[in-house]
Amino acid sequence: MTLQSMTGFARVEGTCGRYRWAWELRSVNGKGLDIRSRLPQGYEAMEADVRRLVGTSVARGNLQVALNVMVAENKVEAVLNREALDAVLALRDTLGPTLVDPAPMRLDALLSIRGLVDFREAADDAEAIAARDSNILDGLGKAVKAMVVMRGSEGDALGRILSDHINRIEHLARQIEADPARQPEEIGKRLEGQLAALMDGASSLDRDRLHQEMALLATKADLREEIDRLNAHVVAARDLLSSGGPIGRKLDFLAQEFNREANTICSKSSSVAVTAAGIELKVVIDQFREQVQNLE
């Protein structure tokens, strides 16, 4: 599976009969999947289809789905008010005997009577509406696919950036591991010097207790566990990147673990070089985590 960014956009337009429609989809970062639809009046029934079509292809992100529908050709129909016509005809029959040479009733005269004839947009039949809605939903499917393609392209770029960050983390871990200051001999010399300073002129100190404390300090000064965990997290992160799919949350968790080990290394360090590498490690991890926030 390919990686997916949570950033994407797509626009698909089409026509069906006398209707012109356009879908616009926008996607940005989100903790989960949040779909917000903006549909014209009369198209609210498509809400469920929008969620179904988007949800089958997208796992995370805040999505705005907008539909715009325009009528390219108006259909007008005349609606006769039968009751009003009957009233007019009845009035003519009533007044007929009293009129001298009454003129025949003309169509233009009838049309001028308010409320007798109403002109309005003709409604499509059920078959035409079903064909229109089906065509519009097909367009939504195409728009979703186009957005997924864009998110995939962005995801590939993110994958390369994250891979570079992981390589840098691994390099810094090796640099810390190889630093002469963390070799057992160097640690031992530093501790011997500290112990000698404490024992000089302090005959009342418990020598056995001091040796125990120094042994504990020696254990704490060793960075072996932190380096091993960093290397294990590097392997896990690479495995996730190669597997693809919605791995953003898992990588975010790994970023937290990376940062935990970097903090411990900096706190334990007694070497300027190790501390500098630890600080750079924290910077790279922050950059890694920032990019992970864009990943599905």
C-alpha positions as CSV (number, residue, x, y, z in Angstrom):
1,M,0.0,0.0,0.0
2,T,1.2,3.5,-0.8
3,L,1.5,6.3,1.8
4,Q,-1.2,8.9,1.8
5,S,-0.9,12.5,2.8
6,M,-3.9,14.1,4.4
7,T,-3.6,17.1,2.1
8,G,-5.4,16.9,-1.2
9,F,-7.8,18.6,-3.6
10,A,-10.0,17.6,-6.5
11,R,-12.6,19.2,-8.8
12,V,-14.7,17.3,-11.3
13,E,-17.4,18.8,-13.5
14,G,-20.1,17.3,-15.7
15,T,-23.5,17.7,-17.4
16,C,-26.6,15.6,-17.4
17,G,-29.5,16.8,-19.5
18,R,-30.2,20.4,-18.7
19,Y,-28.1,20.3,-15.5
20,R,-24.4,21.2,-15.0
21,W,-22.7,20.1,-11.8
22,A,-19.3,20.4,-10.1
23,W,-17.8,18.6,-7.1
24,E,-15.0,20.2,-5.1
25,L,-13.1,18.1,-2.5
26,R,-10.6,19.6,0.0
27,S,-8.6,17.6,2.5
28,V,-6.4,18.8,5.4
29,N,-4.8,17.3,8.5
30,G,-7.1,15.7,11.1
31,K,-6.9,13.4,14.1
32,G,-9.7,11.2,12.6
33,L,-12.0,11.2,9.6
34,D,-14.2,14.3,9.6
35,I,-16.4,14.8,6.5
36,R,-18.4,18.0,6.1
37,S,-20.7,18.2,3.1
38,R,-22.2,21.3,1.5
39,L,-25.0,20.3,-0.7
40,P,-27.6,22.4,-2.5
41,Q,-31.2,22.4,-1.4
42,G,-33.0,19.3,-2.7
43,Y,-29.8,17.2,-2.8
44,E,-29.6,16.5,1.0
45,A,-30.3,12.8,0.3
46,M,-26.8,12.4,-1.1
47,E,-25.2,13.0,2.3
48,A,-25.1,9.2,3.0
49,D,-23.6,8.5,-0.4
50,V,-20.9,11.2,0.2
51,R,-19.9,9.6,3.5
52,R,-19.9,6.1,1.9
53,L,-17.8,7.0,-1.1
54,V,-15.3,9.1,0.8
55,G,-15.1,6.7,3.7
56,T,-14.1,3.7,1.6
57,S,-11.0,5.5,0.2
58,V,-9.9,7.8,3.0
59,A,-9.0,6.9,6.6
60,R,-8.0,10.2,8.1
61,G,-8.3,13.9,7.5
62,N,-10.7,16.8,7.7
63,L,-12.6,16.8,4.3
64,Q,-14.9,19.5,2.8
65,V,-17.1,18.1,0.1
66,A,-19.1,20.7,-1.9
67,L,-21.6,20.2,-4.7
68,N,-22.7,23.0,-7.1
69,V,-25.6,22.4,-9.5
70,M,-26.8,24.8,-12.2
71,V,-29.7,24.5,-14.6
72,A,-28.4,25.2,-18.1
73,E,-31.9,25.2,-19.7
74,N,-35.1,26.3,-18.0
75,K,-38.3,24.4,-18.7
76,V,-41.5,26.4,-18.2
77,E,-45.0,25.1,-17.9
78,A,-48.4,26.8,-17.7
79,V,-50.6,25.8,-14.8
80,L,-54.3,26.6,-15.2
81,N,-56.3,27.5,-12.1
82,R,-59.4,25.6,-13.0
83,E,-61.5,27.1,-10.2
84,A,-60.6,30.6,-11.3
85,L,-61.5,29.8,-15.0
86,D,-64.9,28.3,-13.9
87,A,-65.6,31.5,-12.0
88,V,-64.7,33.7,-15.0
89,L,-66.9,31.6,-17.3
90,A,-69.8,31.7,-14.8
91,L,-69.4,35.5,-14.7
92,R,-69.6,35.7,-18.5
93,D,-72.7,33.7,-18.5
94,T,-74.3,35.8,-15.8
95,L,-73.4,39.1,-17.5
96,G,-74.0,38.0,-21.1
97,P,-77.7,39.0,-21.3
98,T,-77.0,42.4,-20.0
99,L,-74.2,43.2,-22.5
100,V,-74.9,44.6,-25.9
101,D,-73.1,42.6,-28.6
102,P,-70.6,41.0,-26.1
103,A,-67.2,40.4,-27.7
104,P,-65.9,36.8,-27.7
105,M,-63.5,35.9,-24.9
106,R,-59.9,36.1,-26.2
107,L,-56.9,34.2,-24.9
108,D,-54.9,37.3,-24.2
109,A,-57.7,38.6,-22.1
110,L,-57.8,35.4,-20.1
111,L,-54.0,35.5,-19.6
112,S,-54.3,39.0,-18.2
113,I,-56.5,37.9,-15.4
114,R,-54.4,37.5,-12.3
115,G,-54.3,34.0,-10.8
116,L,-55.9,32.3,-13.8
117,V,-52.7,31.0,-15.3
118,D,-49.4,30.5,-13.5
119,F,-46.1,30.0,-15.3
120,R,-43.5,28.0,-13.4
121,E,-40.4,25.9,-13.9
122,A,-41.4,22.4,-15.0
123,A,-40.4,19.6,-12.7
124,D,-38.5,16.6,-14.1
125,D,-40.0,13.2,-13.9
126,A,-38.7,10.5,-11.6
127,E,-36.7,8.8,-14.3
128,A,-34.9,12.1,-15.3
129,I,-34.1,12.9,-11.6
130,A,-32.7,9.4,-11.0
131,A,-30.5,9.7,-14.1
132,R,-29.3,13.1,-13.0
133,D,-28.5,11.9,-9.4
134,S,-26.7,8.8,-10.7
135,N,-24.5,10.9,-13.0
136,I,-23.7,13.3,-10.2
137,L,-22.7,10.5,-7.9
138,D,-20.5,9.0,-10.6
139,G,-18.8,12.3,-10.7
140,L,-18.2,12.2,-6.9
141,G,-16.6,8.8,-7.3
142,K,-14.2,10.3,-9.9
143,A,-13.4,13.3,-7.6
144,V,-12.6,11.0,-4.7
145,K,-10.3,8.9,-6.9
146,A,-8.5,12.1,-8.1
147,M,-8.1,13.4,-4.6
148,V,-6.7,10.0,-3.5
149,V,-4.2,10.1,-6.3
150,M,-3.1,13.6,-5.2
151,R,-2.8,12.5,-1.6
152,G,-0.8,9.5,-2.7
153,S,1.6,11.7,-4.6
154,E,2.0,13.9,-1.5
155,G,2.5,10.7,0.5
156,D,5.3,9.5,-1.6
157,A,7.1,12.8,-1.1
158,L,6.5,12.6,2.6
159,G,7.9,9.1,2.6
160,R,11.1,10.2,1.1
161,I,11.5,13.0,3.6
162,L,10.7,10.7,6.6
163,S,13.2,8.2,5.3
164,D,15.9,10.8,5.2
165,H,15.0,11.8,8.8
166,I,15.2,8.1,9.9
167,N,18.6,7.8,8.2
168,R,19.8,10.9,10.1
169,I,18.6,9.5,13.4
170,E,20.4,6.2,12.8
171,H,23.6,8.1,11.9
172,L,23.5,10.2,15.1
173,A,22.8,7.1,17.2
174,R,25.9,5.5,15.7
175,Q,27.9,8.7,16.3
176,I,26.9,8.6,20.0
177,E,27.7,4.9,20.3
178,A,31.2,5.4,18.8
179,D,32.0,8.5,21.0
180,P,35.2,7.7,23.1
181,A,33.7,9.3,26.2
182,R,31.2,6.5,26.6
183,Q,33.7,3.6,26.5
184,P,33.9,1.6,29.8
185,E,37.5,2.6,30.3
186,E,36.8,6.3,30.0
187,I,33.7,6.0,32.3
188,G,35.9,4.1,34.8
189,K,38.6,6.8,34.8
190,R,36.1,9.6,35.4
191,L,34.5,7.7,38.3
192,E,37.9,6.9,39.8
193,G,38.7,10.5,39.8
194,Q,35.5,11.5,41.4
195,L,35.9,8.7,44.0
196,A,39.4,9.9,44.8
197,A,38.3,13.4,45.3
198,L,35.6,12.3,47.7
199,M,37.9,10.0,49.7
200,D,40.7,12.6,50.0
201,G,40.8,13.7,53.6
202,A,37.4,12.1,54.4
203,S,38.3,9.1,56.5
204,S,34.9,9.0,58.1
205,L,33.1,8.1,54.9
206,D,31.8,4.5,54.5
207,R,34.0,3.2,51.7
208,D,31.7,0.2,50.9
209,R,28.7,2.5,50.6
210,L,30.8,4.8,48.3
211,H,31.7,2.0,46.1
212,Q,28.1,1.0,45.8
213,E,27.1,4.5,44.9
214,M,29.8,4.8,42.3
215,A,28.8,1.4,40.8
216,L,25.2,2.8,40.5
217,L,26.5,6.0,38.8
218,A,28.5,3.9,36.4
219,T,25.4,2.0,35.4
220,K,23.4,5.2,34.9
221,A,26.2,6.7,32.8
222,D,26.0,3.8,30.3
223,L,23.9,4.7,27.2
224,R,23.8,1.1,25.8
225,E,20.0,0.7,26.5
226,E,19.1,4.0,25.0
227,I,21.1,3.4,21.8
228,D,19.7,-0.1,21.4
229,R,16.1,1.3,21.7
230,L,16.9,4.0,19.2
231,N,18.1,1.4,16.8
232,A,15.0,-0.8,17.4
233,H,12.8,2.3,16.7
234,V,14.6,3.0,13.5
235,V,13.9,-0.6,12.3
236,A,10.3,-0.3,13.3
237,A,9.9,3.1,11.5
238,R,11.4,1.7,8.3
239,D,9.1,-1.3,8.4
240,L,6.1,1.0,8.7
241,L,7.2,3.1,5.8
242,S,7.7,0.1,3.6
243,S,4.3,-1.4,4.6
244,G,2.4,1.8,3.6
245,G,-1.2,2.5,4.4
246,P,-2.6,4.6,7.2
247,I,0.5,4.6,9.5
248,G,0.5,8.2,10.7
249,R,-0.6,7.5,14.2
250,K,2.0,4.7,14.6
251,L,4.8,6.8,13.4
252,D,3.7,9.6,15.7
253,F,4.0,7.2,18.6
254,L,7.5,6.2,17.4
255,A,8.4,9.9,17.3
256,Q,7.5,10.2,21.0
257,E,9.7,7.2,21.8
258,F,12.6,8.6,19.7
259,N,12.3,11.8,21.7
260,R,12.2,10.0,25.0
261,E,15.5,8.3,24.3
262,A,17.1,11.5,23.1
263,N,16.1,13.3,26.3
264,T,17.6,10.5,28.4
265,I,20.8,10.5,26.4
266,C,21.2,14.3,26.9
267,S,20.5,14.0,30.7
268,K,23.0,11.2,31.1
269,S,25.7,12.6,28.9
270,S,29.0,13.7,30.4
271,S,30.6,14.5,27.0
272,V,30.3,17.7,25.0
273,A,30.2,15.7,21.8
274,V,27.5,13.3,23.0
275,T,25.4,16.2,24.3
276,A,25.8,18.0,20.9
277,A,24.7,14.9,19.1
278,G,21.8,14.4,21.4
279,I,20.6,18.0,20.8
280,E,20.9,17.5,17.1
281,L,19.0,14.2,17.5
282,K,16.1,16.1,19.2
283,V,16.0,18.6,16.3
284,V,15.8,15.8,13.7
285,I,13.1,14.0,15.7
286,D,11.0,17.2,15.9
287,Q,11.3,17.6,12.2
288,F,10.3,13.9,11.7
289,R,7.3,14.3,14.0
290,E,6.2,17.5,12.2
291,Q,6.1,15.7,8.9
292,V,4.3,12.7,10.4
293,Q,1.4,15.0,11.3
294,N,0.7,15.3,7.6
295,L,0.5,11.6,7.0
296,E,-2.7,9.6,7.0
